[in-house]
Amino acid sequence: MSPEVICQWLLDHDFNMDRINPFGVAHIFRRSGLRIDVLATDHAGPRTPRTTIPPARTVEVPGGRKAVSGLTAARVTIEGLSGDVPVPDWVGALILKARAATVLPDPEEKHLTDFALLLGLPVDARRFAETLTSRERRQLQRAIDRIHD
């Protein structure tokens, strides 16, 4: 499903899109204290649709490809409207936050805090460790090193 279809659905359901920034990017939608970011996976290629609501576009999220490789569905109900929202599994979320905390040109401390919170969750990390590439292990280590700085 293209970002434009998703964004149009959000508008149709009373979400408001944040202003388009000077670079033509607008991917954040809000309603009643809820925030939804519509993002593209990294390394998706030049033909991958990135338009949100024309003329705006979304951005690639570092680690996005890993995150969508292990999606699970979370049942969400907001103001009587229910649906399944795809969310990354624990290791996908961990990679996303590690990349956001160490790769983005202007990382927010929130990403590092989220990363630390994810590390503290009671999961079987050994099961997920078997799925990590050496590059992903280095990314995680960089984020852990940032926590200690």
MARROVEX-606447 format. One record per atom (N, C-alpha, C, O): atom name; x, y, z; residue number from 1. Coordinates in steps of 0.02 Angstrom, whole numbers, plus 50000, padded with zeros to 5 digits. Example, Ala and Ser with C-alpha at 12.3 -4.5 7.8 and 13.67 -1.06 7.14 Angstrom:
<mimis>
N, 50660, 49716, 50390, 1 .
CA, 50615, 49775, 50390, 1 .
C, 50660, 49835, 50390, 1 .
O, 50712, 49834, 50423, 1 .
N, 50642, 49888, 50354, 2 .
CA, 50684, 49947, 50357, 2 .
C, 50645, 50002, 50394, 2 .
O, 50670, 50057, 50402, 2 .
</mimis>
This chain:
<mimis>
N, 50042, 49942, 50000, 1 .
CA, 50000, 50000, 50000, 1 .
C, 50045, 50062, 50000, 1 .
O, 50093, 50066, 50038, 1 .
N, 50029, 50109, 49958, 2 .
CA, 50071, 50169, 49952, 2 .
C, 50061, 50217, 50010, 2 .
O, 50008, 50217, 50042, 2 .
N, 50112, 50257, 50025, 3 .
CA, 50104, 50307, 50078, 3 .
C, 50045, 50354, 50064, 3 .
O, 50012, 50377, 50111, 3 .
N, 50033, 50370, 50001, 4 .
CA, 49978, 50416, 49984, 4 .
C, 49910, 50387, 50004, 4 .
O, 49867, 50424, 50029, 4 .
N, 49900, 50323, 49993, 5 .
CA, 49836, 50291, 50011, 5 .
C, 49828, 50291, 50087, 5 .
O, 49774, 50307, 50112, 5 .
N, 49881, 50275, 50123, 6 .
CA, 49879, 50275, 50196, 6 .
C, 49864, 50345, 50222, 6 .
O, 49822, 50354, 50267, 6 .
N, 49898, 50395, 50194, 7 .
CA, 49889, 50464, 50217, 7 .
C, 49820, 50490, 50201, 7 .
O, 49790, 50527, 50241, 7 .
N, 49793, 50471, 50144, 8 .
CA, 49725, 50493, 50128, 8 .
C, 49675, 50462, 50177, 8 .
O, 49627, 50495, 50197, 8 .
N, 49686, 50399, 50195, 9 .
CA, 49643, 50366, 50244, 9 .
C, 49646, 50404, 50311, 9 .
O, 49594, 50415, 50343, 9 .
N, 49706, 50424, 50331, 10 .
CA, 49713, 50461, 50394, 10 .
C, 49674, 50527, 50390, 10 .
O, 49640, 50545, 50438, 10 .
N, 49680, 50563, 50335, 11 .
CA, 49643, 50626, 50327, 11 .
C, 49567, 50613, 50329, 11 .
O, 49530, 50651, 50359, 11 .
N, 49546, 50560, 50296, 12 .
CA, 49475, 50543, 50294, 12 .
C, 49448, 50525, 50364, 12 .
O, 49387, 50528, 50375, 12 .
N, 49493, 50508, 50409, 13 .
CA, 49473, 50490, 50477, 13 .
C, 49494, 50543, 50528, 13 .
O, 49511, 50529, 50585, 13 .
N, 49493, 50605, 50504, 14 .
CA, 49502, 50664, 50547, 14 .
C, 49571, 50674, 50577, 14 .
O, 49578, 50709, 50627, 14 .
N, 49622, 50644, 50547, 15 .
CA, 49691, 50660, 50566, 15 .
C, 49711, 50723, 50528, 15 .
O, 49687, 50735, 50473, 15 .
N, 49756, 50762, 50558, 16 .
CA, 49783, 50821, 50525, 16 .
C, 49856, 50809, 50510, 16 .
O, 49894, 50783, 50551, 16 .
N, 49877, 50829, 50449, 17 .
CA, 49947, 50822, 50430, 17 .
C, 49984, 50884, 50454, 17 .
O, 49960, 50940, 50447, 17 .
N, 50044, 50874, 50483, 18 .
CA, 50086, 50931, 50501, 18 .
C, 50104, 50970, 50438, 18 .
O, 50098, 50945, 50382, 18 .
N, 50127, 51031, 50448, 19 .
CA, 50146, 51073, 50391, 19 .
C, 50202, 51042, 50350, 19 .
O, 50244, 51005, 50377, 19 .
N, 50202, 51057, 50286, 20 .
CA, 50256, 51035, 50242, 20 .
C, 50318, 51078, 50259, 20 .
O, 50314, 51139, 50260, 20 .
N, 50375, 51045, 50271, 21 .
CA, 50435, 51082, 50287, 21 .
C, 50467, 51111, 50223, 21 .
O, 50444, 51094, 50168, 21 .
N, 50518, 51152, 50229, 22 .
CA, 50548, 51183, 50169, 22 .
C, 50577, 51134, 50118, 22 .
O, 50589, 51152, 50061, 22 .
N, 50587, 51071, 50140, 23 .
CA, 50614, 51020, 50095, 23 .
C, 50559, 50979, 50061, 23 .
O, 50573, 50932, 50024, 23 .
N, 50496, 50998, 50073, 24 .
CA, 50440, 50963, 50043, 24 .
C, 50418, 50901, 50081, 24 .
O, 50380, 50860, 50054, 24 .
N, 50440, 50893, 50143, 25 .
CA, 50425, 50833, 50182, 25 .
C, 50368, 50848, 50231, 25 .
O, 50369, 50898, 50267, 25 .
N, 50319, 50804, 50231, 26 .
CA, 50265, 50804, 50280, 26 .
C, 50241, 50732, 50288, 26 .
O, 50210, 50705, 50242, 26 .
N, 50255, 50702, 50345, 27 .
CA, 50238, 50632, 50355, 27 .
C, 50208, 50618, 50424, 27 .
O, 50196, 50561, 50442, 27 .
N, 50194, 50671, 50462, 28 .
CA, 50167, 50663, 50529, 28 .
C, 50094, 50683, 50530, 28 .
O, 50075, 50737, 50506, 28 .
N, 50053, 50639, 50558, 29 .
CA, 49980, 50651, 50562, 29 .
C, 49960, 50647, 50635, 29 .
O, 49985, 50605, 50673, 29 .
N, 49915, 50692, 50656, 30 .
CA, 49895, 50696, 50726, 30 .
C, 49819, 50699, 50733, 30 .
O, 49784, 50727, 50691, 30 .
N, 49796, 50670, 50788, 31 .
CA, 49725, 50675, 50807, 31 .
C, 49719, 50657, 50881, 31 .
O, 49743, 50604, 50902, 31 .
N, 49688, 50699, 50919, 32 .
CA, 49673, 50686, 50990, 32 .
C, 49733, 50660, 51029, 32 .
O, 49727, 50611, 51066, 32 .
N, 49791, 50691, 51021, 33 .
CA, 49850, 50671, 51057, 33 .
C, 49887, 50611, 51027, 33 .
O, 49939, 50591, 51053, 33 .
N, 49861, 50583, 50974, 34 .
CA, 49892, 50526, 50941, 34 .
C, 49935, 50551, 50884, 34 .
O, 49914, 50596, 50847, 34 .
N, 49994, 50524, 50875, 35 .
CA, 50039, 50543, 50821, 35 .
C, 50056, 50481, 50780, 35 .
O, 50075, 50429, 50808, 35 .
N, 50049, 50487, 50715, 36 .
CA, 50067, 50432, 50669, 36 .
C, 50117, 50459, 50619, 36 .
O, 50104, 50509, 50585, 36 .
N, 50175, 50426, 50613, 37 .
CA, 50226, 50443, 50564, 37 .
C, 50219, 50394, 50506, 37 .
O, 50222, 50333, 50517, 37 .
N, 50211, 50419, 50446, 38 .
CA, 50208, 50377, 50386, 38 .
C, 50277, 50382, 50353, 38 .
O, 50294, 50434, 50325, 38 .
N, 50316, 50328, 50356, 39 .
CA, 50385, 50329, 50334, 39 .
C, 50397, 50276, 50280, 39 .
O, 50359, 50229, 50274, 39 .
N, 50451, 50285, 50242, 40 .
CA, 50472, 50236, 50192, 40 .
C, 50530, 50196, 50219, 40 .
O, 50569, 50221, 50260, 40 .
N, 50537, 50134, 50197, 41 .
CA, 50593, 50094, 50219, 41 .
C, 50657, 50119, 50186, 41 .
O, 50654, 50149, 50132, 41 .
N, 50713, 50106, 50217, 42 .
CA, 50777, 50126, 50188, 42 .
C, 50796, 50081, 50129, 42 .
O, 50775, 50023, 50126, 42 .
N, 50834, 50107, 50083, 43 .
CA, 50858, 50071, 50024, 43 .
C, 50802, 50042, 49981, 43 .
O, 50810, 49989, 49951, 43 .
N, 50746, 50077, 49977, 44 .
CA, 50688, 50052, 49940, 44 .
C, 50694, 50062, 49865, 44 .
O, 50659, 50029, 49826, 44 .
N, 50737, 50106, 49843, 45 .
CA, 50746, 50118, 49772, 45 .
C, 50710, 50180, 49748, 45 .
O, 50662, 50202, 49780, 45 .
N, 50731, 50207, 49692, 46 .
CA, 50704, 50271, 49668, 46 .
C, 50632, 50267, 49644, 46 .
O, 50598, 50319, 49644, 46 .
N, 50607, 50210, 49625, 47 .
CA, 50538, 50204, 49601, 47 .
C, 50487, 50193, 49656, 47 .
O, 50427, 50194, 49643, 47 .
N, 50510, 50184, 49716, 48 .
CA, 50465, 50173, 49772, 48 .
C, 50425, 50237, 49786, 48 .
O, 50455, 50290, 49794, 48 .
N, 50359, 50232, 49790, 49 .
CA, 50319, 50293, 49803, 49 .
C, 50335, 50322, 49872, 49 .
O, 50340, 50286, 49921, 49 .
N, 50343, 50388, 49873, 50 .
CA, 50357, 50423, 49936, 50 .
C, 50309, 50481, 49947, 50 .
O, 50315, 50517, 49997, 50 .
N, 50262, 50492, 49901, 51 .
CA, 50214, 50546, 49909, 51 .
C, 50166, 50530, 49965, 51 .
O, 50139, 50475, 49969, 51 .
N, 50156, 50580, 50009, 52 .
CA, 50107, 50572, 50063, 52 .
C, 50042, 50604, 50039, 52 .
O, 49998, 50570, 50013, 52 .
N, 50035, 50669, 50047, 53 .
CA, 49979, 50707, 50018, 53 .
C, 50012, 50758, 49971, 53 .
O, 50048, 50802, 49994, 53 .
N, 49999, 50753, 49906, 54 .
CA, 50034, 50796, 49858, 54 .
C, 50029, 50870, 49878, 54 .
O, 49976, 50893, 49897, 54 .
N, 50084, 50906, 49873, 55 .
CA, 50149, 50887, 49844, 55 .
C, 50199, 50859, 49895, 55 .
O, 50257, 50848, 49878, 55 .
N, 50177, 50846, 49956, 56 .
CA, 50222, 50823, 50009, 56 .
C, 50246, 50752, 49998, 56 .
O, 50215, 50712, 49962, 56 .
N, 50302, 50737, 50030, 57 .
CA, 50330, 50669, 50026, 57 .
C, 50353, 50648, 50096, 57 .
O, 50358, 50689, 50141, 57 .
N, 50367, 50584, 50102, 58 .
CA, 50394, 50558, 50165, 58 .
C, 50469, 50548, 50158, 58 .
O, 50498, 50565, 50106, 58 .
N, 50500, 50522, 50209, 59 .
CA, 50572, 50510, 50209, 59 .
C, 50585, 50436, 50224, 59 .
O, 50542, 50401, 50251, 59 .
N, 50645, 50413, 50206, 60 .
CA, 50665, 50345, 50223, 60 .
C, 50686, 50344, 50296, 60 .
O, 50716, 50391, 50322, 60 .
N, 50670, 50289, 50329, 61 .
CA, 50690, 50282, 50399, 61 .
C, 50748, 50232, 50402, 61 .
O, 50742, 50176, 50378, 61 .
N, 50804, 50253, 50433, 62 .
CA, 50860, 50206, 50439, 62 .
C, 50840, 50145, 50479, 62 .
O, 50812, 50151, 50534, 62 .
N, 50854, 50086, 50453, 63 .
CA, 50835, 50024, 50487, 63 .
C, 50765, 50000, 50470, 63 .
O, 50742, 49950, 50497, 63 .
N, 50731, 50036, 50426, 64 .
CA, 50662, 50020, 50410, 64 .
C, 50653, 49952, 50377, 64 .
O, 50603, 49918, 50389, 64 .
N, 50701, 49933, 50335, 65 .
CA, 50696, 49868, 50302, 65 .
C, 50696, 49811, 50352, 65 .
O, 50657, 49763, 50346, 65 .
N, 50740, 49815, 50402, 66 .
CA, 50742, 49764, 50454, 66 .
C, 50677, 49763, 50494, 66 .
O, 50652, 49710, 50512, 66 .
N, 50651, 49823, 50507, 67 .
CA, 50590, 49827, 50547, 67 .
C, 50531, 49794, 50512, 67 .
O, 50492, 49760, 50545, 67 .
N, 50524, 49804, 50447, 68 .
CA, 50467, 49774, 50412, 68 .
C, 50476, 49700, 50398, 68 .
O, 50429, 49666, 50379, 68 .
N, 50537, 49675, 50407, 69 .
CA, 50547, 49603, 50395, 69 .
C, 50518, 49561, 50452, 69 .
O, 50508, 49501, 50443, 69 .
N, 50506, 49592, 50509, 70 .
CA, 50478, 49555, 50565, 70 .
C, 50417, 49590, 50594, 70 .
O, 50414, 49603, 50654, 70 .
N, 50369, 49604, 50552, 71 .
CA, 50309, 49640, 50576, 71 .
C, 50262, 49593, 50612, 71 .
O, 50257, 49534, 50598, 71 .
N, 50227, 49622, 50659, 72 .
CA, 50173, 49588, 50694, 72 .
C, 50114, 49638, 50696, 72 .
O, 50124, 49697, 50685, 72 .
N, 50055, 49614, 50710, 73 .
CA, 49997, 49658, 50711, 73 .
C, 49978, 49674, 50783, 73 .
O, 49975, 49630, 50826, 73 .
N, 49964, 49737, 50795, 74 .
CA, 49939, 49759, 50860, 74 .
C, 49868, 49785, 50850, 74 .
O, 49856, 49828, 50808, 74 .
N, 49822, 49759, 50889, 75 .
CA, 49752, 49781, 50885, 75 .
C, 49746, 49848, 50921, 75 .
O, 49764, 49853, 50980, 75 .
N, 49720, 49899, 50887, 76 .
CA, 49715, 49966, 50915, 76 .
C, 49642, 49989, 50909, 76 .
O, 49610, 49980, 50858, 76 .
N, 49617, 50019, 50963, 77 .
CA, 49550, 50048, 50962, 77 .
C, 49556, 50121, 50985, 77 .
O, 49582, 50135, 51040, 77 .
N, 49533, 50166, 50943, 78 .
CA, 49535, 50237, 50958, 78 .
C, 49466, 50266, 50944, 78 .
O, 49441, 50262, 50888, 78 .
N, 49435, 50293, 50995, 79 .
CA, 49370, 50325, 50989, 79 .
C, 49320, 50279, 50952, 79 .
O, 49283, 50301, 50908, 79 .
N, 49320, 50215, 50972, 80 .
CA, 49273, 50167, 50944, 80 .
C, 49293, 50137, 50877, 80 .
O, 49259, 50092, 50853, 80 .
N, 49347, 50161, 50847, 81 .
CA, 49370, 50135, 50783, 81 .
C, 49427, 50086, 50797, 81 .
O, 49478, 50105, 50827, 81 .
N, 49419, 50023, 50776, 82 .
CA, 49470, 49972, 50789, 82 .
C, 49502, 49949, 50724, 82 .
O, 49472, 49950, 50671, 82 .
N, 49564, 49927, 50731, 83 .
CA, 49599, 49900, 50673, 83 .
C, 49666, 49871, 50694, 83 .
O, 49690, 49884, 50750, 83 .
N, 49695, 49832, 50650, 84 .
CA, 49761, 49803, 50662, 84 .
C, 49813, 49848, 50632, 84 .
O, 49809, 49867, 50573, 84 .
N, 49863, 49866, 50672, 85 .
CA, 49917, 49910, 50649, 85 .
C, 49981, 49868, 50647, 85 .
O, 49999, 49837, 50697, 85 .
N, 50015, 49867, 50589, 86 .
CA, 50078, 49830, 50586, 86 .
C, 50132, 49866, 50626, 86 .
O, 50144, 49926, 50617, 86 .
N, 50166, 49829, 50670, 87 .
CA, 50220, 49857, 50710, 87 .
C, 50280, 49809, 50706, 87 .
O, 50271, 49749, 50697, 87 .
N, 50340, 49836, 50713, 88 .
CA, 50399, 49792, 50710, 88 .
C, 50404, 49749, 50772, 88 .
O, 50380, 49767, 50826, 88 .
N, 50434, 49691, 50765, 89 .
CA, 50448, 49649, 50824, 89 .
C, 50503, 49684, 50865, 89 .
O, 50527, 49737, 50846, 89 .
N, 50522, 49654, 50921, 90 .
CA, 50568, 49685, 50967, 90 .
C, 50635, 49702, 50934, 90 .
O, 50660, 49758, 50941, 90 .
N, 50664, 49655, 50897, 91 .
CA, 50729, 49669, 50867, 91 .
C, 50723, 49722, 50812, 91 .
O, 50768, 49762, 50803, 91 .
N, 50668, 49721, 50775, 92 .
CA, 50658, 49773, 50724, 92 .
C, 50653, 49842, 50755, 92 .
O, 50682, 49890, 50730, 92 .
N, 50616, 49848, 50811, 93 .
CA, 50610, 49911, 50846, 93 .
C, 50678, 49933, 50874, 93 .
O, 50695, 49992, 50873, 93 .
N, 50716, 49885, 50899, 94 .
CA, 50782, 49899, 50926, 94 .
C, 50829, 49927, 50873, 94 .
O, 50864, 49976, 50884, 94 .
N, 50829, 49896, 50814, 95 .
CA, 50870, 49919, 50759, 95 .
C, 50848, 49989, 50737, 95 .
O, 50890, 50032, 50725, 95 .
N, 50782, 50000, 50731, 96 .
CA, 50757, 50066, 50712, 96 .
C, 50782, 50119, 50760, 96 .
O, 50808, 50171, 50738, 96 .
N, 50776, 50108, 50824, 97 .
CA, 50796, 50158, 50873, 97 .
C, 50872, 50166, 50876, 97 .
O, 50897, 50221, 50885, 97 .
N, 50908, 50112, 50868, 98 .
CA, 50982, 50116, 50867, 98 .
C, 51005, 50159, 50808, 98 .
O, 51048, 50202, 50816, 98 .
N, 50975, 50146, 50750, 99 .
CA, 50994, 50185, 50691, 99 .
C, 50973, 50258, 50699, 99 .
O, 51012, 50303, 50682, 99 .
N, 50914, 50271, 50724, 100 .
CA, 50891, 50340, 50734, 100 .
C, 50936, 50377, 50783, 100 .
O, 50948, 50437, 50775, 100 .
N, 50960, 50342, 50834, 101 .
CA, 51002, 50374, 50886, 101 .
C, 51074, 50385, 50864, 101 .
O, 51110, 50424, 50895, 101 .
N, 51095, 50351, 50811, 102 .
CA, 51166, 50355, 50792, 102 .
C, 51179, 50377, 50720, 102 .
O, 51234, 50398, 50704, 102 .
N, 51129, 50372, 50676, 103 .
CA, 51141, 50386, 50605, 103 .
C, 51110, 50452, 50582, 103 .
O, 51140, 50486, 50540, 103 .
N, 51053, 50470, 50609, 104 .
CA, 51020, 50531, 50586, 104 .
C, 51065, 50591, 50598, 104 .
O, 51101, 50593, 50648, 104 .
N, 51063, 50640, 50553, 105 .
CA, 51107, 50698, 50560, 105 .
C, 51093, 50739, 50623, 105 .
O, 51139, 50772, 50649, 105 .
N, 51032, 50737, 50648, 106 .
CA, 51014, 50775, 50708, 106 .
C, 50972, 50731, 50754, 106 .
O, 50912, 50744, 50762, 106 .
N, 51003, 50679, 50784, 107 .
CA, 50963, 50631, 50823, 107 .
C, 50933, 50662, 50886, 107 .
O, 50965, 50704, 50918, 107 .
N, 50873, 50642, 50901, 108 .
CA, 50839, 50665, 50962, 108 .
C, 50858, 50618, 51019, 108 .
O, 50867, 50557, 51009, 108 .
N, 50865, 50645, 51079, 109 .
CA, 50879, 50604, 51138, 109 .
C, 50824, 50552, 51149, 109 .
O, 50837, 50499, 51177, 109 .
N, 50763, 50567, 51126, 110 .
CA, 50707, 50521, 51133, 110 .
C, 50723, 50453, 51103, 110 .
O, 50703, 50402, 51131, 110 .
N, 50758, 50452, 51046, 111 .
CA, 50775, 50388, 51014, 111 .
C, 50820, 50346, 51059, 111 .
O, 50812, 50285, 51064, 111 .
N, 50868, 50379, 51091, 112 .
CA, 50914, 50342, 51136, 112 .
C, 50877, 50318, 51198, 112 .
O, 50889, 50263, 51222, 112 .
N, 50831, 50359, 51223, 113 .
CA, 50790, 50338, 51281, 113 .
C, 50746, 50279, 51262, 113 .
O, 50741, 50231, 51301, 113 .
N, 50714, 50283, 51204, 114 .
CA, 50673, 50227, 51180, 114 .
C, 50715, 50163, 51172, 114 .
O, 50693, 50109, 51190, 114 .
N, 50776, 50171, 51145, 115 .
CA, 50821, 50115, 51135, 115 .
C, 50836, 50082, 51203, 115 .
O, 50833, 50021, 51210, 115 .
N, 50852, 50123, 51253, 116 .
CA, 50868, 50096, 51320, 116 .
C, 50807, 50061, 51350, 116 .
O, 50813, 50009, 51381, 116 .
N, 50748, 50090, 51340, 117 .
CA, 50687, 50059, 51365, 117 .
C, 50676, 49990, 51333, 117 .
O, 50659, 49942, 51367, 117 .
N, 50686, 49986, 51267, 118 .
CA, 50678, 49922, 51232, 118 .
C, 50727, 49870, 51258, 118 .
O, 50710, 49811, 51265, 118 .
N, 50789, 49891, 51273, 119 .
CA, 50839, 49845, 51300, 119 .
C, 50817, 49815, 51366, 119 .
O, 50836, 49759, 51384, 119 .
N, 50777, 49853, 51404, 120 .
CA, 50756, 49831, 51470, 120 .
C, 50694, 49787, 51470, 120 .
O, 50674, 49763, 51523, 120 .
N, 50663, 49777, 51412, 121 .
CA, 50603, 49736, 51410, 121 .
C, 50620, 49662, 51420, 121 .
O, 50673, 49639, 51399, 121 .
N, 50575, 49625, 51452, 122 .
CA, 50588, 49554, 51464, 122 .
C, 50574, 49511, 51402, 122 .
O, 50519, 49484, 51394, 122 .
N, 50623, 49506, 51359, 123 .
CA, 50617, 49464, 51299, 123 .
C, 50675, 49415, 51297, 123 .
O, 50725, 49424, 51332, 123 .
N, 50668, 49364, 51257, 124 .
CA, 50721, 49315, 51248, 124 .
C, 50769, 49342, 51196, 124 .
O, 50764, 49326, 51136, 124 .
N, 50817, 49383, 51218, 125 .
CA, 50863, 49416, 51173, 125 .
C, 50906, 49366, 51134, 125 .
O, 50926, 49380, 51077, 125 .
N, 50920, 49309, 51163, 126 .
CA, 50961, 49259, 51128, 126 .
C, 50927, 49234, 51065, 126 .
O, 50960, 49221, 51014, 126 .
N, 50860, 49228, 51067, 127 .
CA, 50823, 49206, 51008, 127 .
C, 50831, 49257, 50951, 127 .
O, 50840, 49238, 50893, 127 .
N, 50827, 49321, 50969, 128 .
CA, 50833, 49373, 50918, 128 .
C, 50906, 49382, 50896, 128 .
O, 50919, 49399, 50838, 128 .
N, 50953, 49371, 50941, 129 .
CA, 51024, 49381, 50925, 129 .
C, 51046, 49338, 50866, 129 .
O, 51089, 49357, 50827, 129 .
N, 51015, 49279, 50860, 130 .
CA, 51032, 49234, 50805, 130 .
C, 51013, 49262, 50737, 130 .
O, 51039, 49241, 50686, 130 .
N, 50967, 49311, 50736, 131 .
CA, 50944, 49339, 50673, 131 .
C, 50983, 49400, 50651, 131 .
O, 50973, 49425, 50596, 131 .
N, 51028, 49426, 50694, 132 .
CA, 51063, 49488, 50679, 132 .
C, 51123, 49477, 50633, 132 .
O, 51159, 49427, 50640, 132 .
N, 51132, 49523, 50587, 133 .
CA, 51193, 49522, 50546, 133 .
C, 51249, 49556, 50585, 133 .
O, 51236, 49588, 50635, 133 .
N, 51310, 49549, 50561, 134 .
CA, 51366, 49582, 50596, 134 .
C, 51358, 49658, 50592, 134 .
O, 51377, 49692, 50639, 134 .
N, 51331, 49684, 50538, 135 .
CA, 51320, 49756, 50531, 135 .
C, 51269, 49780, 50584, 135 .
O, 51278, 49831, 50616, 135 .
N, 51216, 49741, 50592, 136 .
CA, 51165, 49759, 50642, 136 .
C, 51193, 49757, 50713, 136 .
O, 51176, 49798, 50755, 136 .
N, 51236, 49708, 50726, 137 .
CA, 51268, 49704, 50792, 137 .
C, 51310, 49766, 50805, 137 .
O, 51311, 49792, 50860, 137 .
N, 51346, 49789, 50753, 138 .
CA, 51386, 49850, 50761, 138 .
C, 51342, 49911, 50774, 138 .
O, 51359, 49954, 50814, 138 .
N, 51285, 49914, 50739, 139 .
CA, 51238, 49970, 50749, 139 .
C, 51212, 49971, 50821, 139 .
O, 51208, 50023, 50852, 139 .
N, 51195, 49912, 50846, 140 .
CA, 51171, 49908, 50915, 140 .
C, 51225, 49927, 50964, 140 .
O, 51212, 49962, 51014, 140 .
N, 51287, 49906, 50951, 141 .
CA, 51342, 49923, 50995, 141 .
C, 51355, 49998, 50996, 141 .
O, 51370, 50026, 51049, 141 .
N, 51349, 50031, 50938, 142 .
CA, 51358, 50104, 50936, 142 .
C, 51306, 50140, 50980, 142 .
O, 51322, 50187, 51015, 142 .
N, 51244, 50115, 50977, 143 .
CA, 51191, 50146, 51018, 143 .
C, 51204, 50132, 51093, 143 .
O, 51195, 50176, 51135, 143 .
N, 51226, 50072, 51109, 144 .
CA, 51243, 50056, 51179, 144 .
C, 51300, 50101, 51203, 144 .
O, 51298, 50126, 51259, 144 .
N, 51350, 50112, 51161, 145 .
CA, 51406, 50156, 51179, 145 .
C, 51381, 50227, 51191, 145 .
O, 51406, 50262, 51235, 145 .
N, 51331, 50250, 51153, 146 .
CA, 51304, 50317, 51162, 146 .
C, 51269, 50323, 51230, 146 .
O, 51269, 50376, 51261, 146 .
N, 51239, 50269, 51253, 147 .
CA, 51206, 50269, 51319, 147 .
C, 51259, 50282, 51373, 147 .
O, 51246, 50318, 51421, 147 .
N, 51317, 50252, 51364, 148 .
CA, 51371, 50258, 51414, 148 .
C, 51408, 50324, 51411, 148 .
O, 51444, 50341, 51457, 148 .
N, 51399, 50363, 51357, 149 .
CA, 51434, 50427, 51350, 149 .
C, 51405, 50480, 51396, 149 .
O, 51429, 50537, 51396, 149 .
</mimis>
